[in-house]
Amino acid sequence: MYEYTRKNKLGLGSILLIMLFIFSIIGLAVLFFINKGKFWDILPITSIVIIILSLIFAIFNMARRAEGGFIFILFFIIFLAGLVISSIFGPFALSRNAQKAIDSGDYSTAIDNYNEIIENYSTGKYYGDSLKGITAAYRKTDDHENTVKYINLSIEQGIIDKDALEVKNILAESYAKIAQKAYDEKNYEKSAVNFVLAINIFKEITTEFPSSDEAFISSYKIPDYLFKTAESHINTGNYLQSIDLLNELIEQYHESELVSKAKKLIFESYMKEIKALIEDGRYKEALDEYRLAQNIALKNNTDVSANIYDESIYSKIPPDILSEYAISLTLDKKYEDAIHVFDYIFINYPDSSEKIAGYYSACKIETIKTMTFIPLPEIIYRFNIRDEINFQLDISNNTGSVINVYFYGNTGEIYKINPKTKAEIIISADSYEIAVEYDDSNDIRHYGEFVFEAGKRYMQIFAPAVLE
C-alpha cells in the first residue's frame, strides 16, 4: 500500500513576497554602488525585516508542505549574513571602533576610523557624529589646523551651530594656536592671517556673550594678539595694516600693558613704510607719512624723539622736492610743520635759502603772533635818504644774544644779528609784519606791524632791558 503526499503550490502572497525580496536585493546592490552611506544605513534594517518575514513564511510554507518553501530559508540565510556583515564592516563598525579608540586614548586609530567614514560614507547617518568625533580627536592631539578644518566643515554641513559659544571658543583658540606656532617659526604671513581670524571671533564672544567667562578671558587675549599681528605685518612689509591694528590697541584697550610698546611700534611702522615709499620714489607720500608719524609720536607722549629720523628721511629726498613740500605746507597754513622742514633745508642746503626765505618768514611770523609775545621796541624815524623805492632800518642788537628778525610784506626777509652789532636793512617800502626771537631763549619773542615809507631811514634798538 502506497501513501501519496501531495505538495501544495506557493500561495500568491508568498510569490509576491519572494519578488519583493528579490527586488530588495537588486535595490541594495544598486545602492551599494551609487550611495554607500545610505546602503550601510539601510542594510541592517532591511536585513532584520526580511529575516523575520523569511522565517515566518518558511515555517508557514513548510507546514503546508508547499513547493518552494526552501526559498525563504535561502533569503533568511542571505539577509542574516547581511546583518552580520553590517555589524563587522561599514560605518557602524568603524564608528564603534573609533569610540573604543577614543576611550582608550588611541586618538590616531580613532582619527583613521572617523576619516574613513567621512571620506567613504558621507551620506550616512554616522557622518555627523564622525565629524564631531574627529574634531575632538584632533584637539586632543593638538592638531589645531585639522581641528579648524573639521569644525568649519561641520558648520558648512549644518551639523553644529556656528553661533554657539563653545564652537566660537574652540575655533578662536585653535586659530590663535596656529598663529602662535607660525609666529614662533617666523612664518609671519600665516601668523598674521590666523591671529586676525582669532581676534575677530574673540570680539564676537565679548559682544555676544558679554557676561561669560570666555568673554572675560577674550578681552585680555585680544590686545596681545593685536600686537603680535601688527609685528607680523611689519615683518611682511604690510605697514599700513600694522598701523591700523596698533591704533586699535591704543584706542580701545588703553588699560593694556602693551599700549606703551604699541606707541613705539607704531612709530617704527611709519618709519619703515616711509623708507619703502622713498625707495619707490614716492617722496610726497613719504613726507606726508613722516609728518603724520611725528604728530602721532607727540600725541602718544612716547620717549621716541619725533625728529630723530630727520636726517635719514630728508637726506634721501631731492632738495627741490623738499623745498616745494615745505612751501606747500606754508600755503596750507601748516606753519609749524613747514618750519620743521625749512630748518633742515637752511642747515643742509644753504643754496636754497633765497628761494624759501619769504615763506619761512611768513611761517615764523604766523606762529609767533599766536603765542605770548612782547611788542617790538619802538622804531624811530631818523632822516630821509635818496631812494624812491626802498627804506632803511638800522637795528642795533645791544643784548648778549643772537636775534633773528623776520620781515613779511610784499617780500619776506630773514636777518640774523649777532650780539653787540648793528644791521643796516634796506628793503622795498611797504607795510610789514615783523617778528623777533632769540637763539638762546624760547620764552621771549617780539611781534609788531609797521608801515615803512620809501626814502626814509629808521632805527630800532634791542637793549638788555627788553629781556627783563
Protein Blocks (a to p, Z undefined) as FASTA:
>chain_A
ZZddddddddfklmmmmmmmmmmmmmmmmmmmmommlmmmmmmmmmmmmmmmmmmmmmmm
mmnopghklmmmmmmmmmmmmmmmmmmgcjklmmmmmmmmmmnopaklmmmmmmmmmmmm
mmbmklmmmmmmmmmmmmmnopaklmmmmmmmmmmnomacfkbmklmmmmmmmmmmmmmm
mmmnopaklmmmmmmmmmmmmmmmmmmmmmbmklmmmmmmmmmmmmmmmmmmmmnopaml
mmmmmmmmmmmmmmbmklmmmmmmmmmmmmmmmmmmmmnopaklmmmmmmmmmmmmmmno
pabdfklmmmmmmmmpcfklmmmmmmmmmmnopaklmmmmmmmmmmmmmmlmmmmmmmmm
mmmmmmmmmmccddddddddfbdcddfkbccdddddfbfbdcddddddfbccdddddehi
acdddddddddddddddfkbckbccdddddddehiacdddddfklmZZ
